[in-house]
Amino acid sequence: MKLARVIGTVVASVQHKAYDGQTVLLCEPVDTQSKVTGGSFIAVDRAQAGVGDLVLINAEGNGARQIFGIDPKGKLPIIDVIVGIVDAAEESWR
């Protein structure tokens, strides 16, 4: 799982059929203080997120297949899926 901030939307006129009807958002990974921790990436939205939202990303192929109801041995060209909108995040172990 990754914590990220939605920074934009993605529109493609030509895409893999798995993306048909999906909302694709541009995200950047952040820490609990909203500091950017890496490069931006795209994620399929399953939580109705919008630009500016802090989101939880499932960043693993098998998890994406489960979310989309694909057989575990099936193929899906989607790895990053937005699975939740985060209200607050804090690190309590430091």
Beta strands, then each sheet from edge to edge (+ up, - down):
strand 1: 2-10
strand 2: 23-29
strand 3: 41-45
strand 4: 54-59
strand 5: 80-85
sheet 1: 1+ 2- 3+ 5+ 4- 1+
end
